[in-house]
Amino acid sequence: METKSIVLLFIMTAFLTACAGNSKKTVQMAAKPIMKKHHSVVSQYPMSLPPPVVESRMRTVEDVVNNFGPYATGQLKPYFRKAGVAYPPREVTFIALKQEKKLEVWARDGGEFRFIRDYDVKAASGVTGPKLWQGDKQVPEGVYRIVGLNPNSNYHLSMKLNYPNEFDWFHAQREGRFDPGSDIFIHGNSVSAGCLAMGDEAIEELFVLTAQVGEENVKVIIAPRDPRLLPLDPEGYGLPSWTPELYRMIAAEMEGFSDAVKVSNNRPFYPASSPLR
């Protein structure tokens, strides 16, 4: 009996050892492709970042002109025709008036600039005075150029200004302000943190016009209010010491844009005490 028991125990031990070996082999084979796939993912993307999402093709400026151009051009051409300016013109100037919350479009095709039309500014944060710091939510004041068209803006469409320009940088460095801010746009939607928000319909027209004229042929003047109706006051509370120089420059730039058109169109005038919203 003892011999039989020993033989039986030996057979059972061998059987169990064989099962354990097969089980281990099965787990390794099953785990191998999983581990390989896992390491492949880790080797391409850091553990702290998710794999990139494949998005549809981003639209281009040409796409915007093709999509919105016919309608925008149809909206603009009657104004150009009435002003006696060819479309598209050779040069365009946008005049943004912070207090009046208006953006005027002036254009010429060889002669003097003529008034084309204006748009309501839906939002322009801040108060009277130039932009000084990143995060102060001030709309800048001065003479600028458009240096980029963004057809994929979070605010529908946007046009980037060259703020800070040489004037802004000069005074910022003299005062030790090494972060005067950046990324100032004219864009769609109706919210602002230092930009000019024009609403989606208006920005479509302005974007298409700028694309057709060429960024290099578009100037942007941003004034605290209309100096053609009342001289700018550089002595306001909290304004920097170089504000008189800035306001003289803005007023001089606007001398070529007659206020006779404004009077003939019976545009409302907002007094100097009117706050920005």
Secondary structure by P-SEA (a helix, b strand, c coil): caaaaaaaaaaaaaaaaaaaaaaaaaaaaaaaaaaaaaaaaaacccccccccccccccccaaaaaaaaaaaaaaacaaaaaaacccccccbbbbbbbccccbbbbbbbccccccccccccccccccccccccccccccccccbbbbcccccccccccccccccccaaaaaaaaaacccccccccccccccccccbbbccaaaaaaaaaaaaaaccccbbbbbbccccccccccccccccccaaaaaaaaaaaaaccccaaaaaaabbbbbccccccc
